[in-house]
């Protein structure tokens, strides 16, 4: 009897040791992935001050350069910016009301806001309030967006209730405490990608092509999440950006990306040459689907924009 007890005790001790080793190994694997995110969270106030000073300095520099070299900056640019961000703010405020008072899922409201961030600016720029674009207008455009993202930081939200309320429309519970890091980095990286491609399409007189990645990102990828939530029965996992956290996606959602992307490309029949149309129809939907499937959680937008815009540029040589 004593021998049996001793054997069981030895097994339990050995089992505990193995579990401790596995736990330590897991920590060793996970810790490097989170170091950057944890650093950004831990020093968020210091980074907020640094970013504020950088934005203040860039404002002074941009103002001086604009006065010296582009004093006749198109007045319609400022009207465009004012209307653009008023519309976006109203949309985000409305979405936050739906989240707070109607229990609408943040997964849905976040997609609506994300679409509005890229769709409305292009509509205003191309169709409604046109202005002469140059390097100064683009720099000011980027500066305004960075200011708006800075305004969403926790240190501003604590002091201004309405901004804190608006943030609830994009603050998915599963993304906390890294919501703002992922949200802002996604917006900034997508912006960095969109601007040069937009300039190129404008120079070859094909500015309408920029709506393809916007629509694919907004509608195809935007609908994939609610479709996956409602109908997704077959799941697969993806990791978050700079983190070992795993998030679920569904094959049904990926199928939605493929179908909607195909419909969007088919709608551009009259805007493309025959070879360009065939090229885009055959390649963009399928490659976009795989891009969305394998891209990191919250970082699918910049990946989709880069891939689709790159394929569109290749198609312009056909």
Secondary structure as UniProt FT lines:
FT   HELIX           2..42
FT   HELIX           44..69
FT   TURN            71..72
FT   HELIX           75..102
FT   HELIX           106..123
FT   HELIX           124..128
FT   HELIX           135..151
FT   HELIX           154..157
FT   TURN            158..159
FT   HELIX           161..167
FT   TURN            168..170
FT   HELIX           173..175
FT   TURN            176..177
FT   HELIX           179..203
FT   TURN            204..205
FT   HELIX           207..209
FT   HELIX           210..215
FT   HELIX           216..220
FT   HELIX           221..231
FT   STRAND          235..240
FT   TURN            241..242
FT   STRAND          246..250
FT   HELIX           251..266
FT   TURN            267..268
FT   HELIX           269..271
FT   HELIX           274..294
FT   HELIX           300..315
FT   TURN            316..317
//
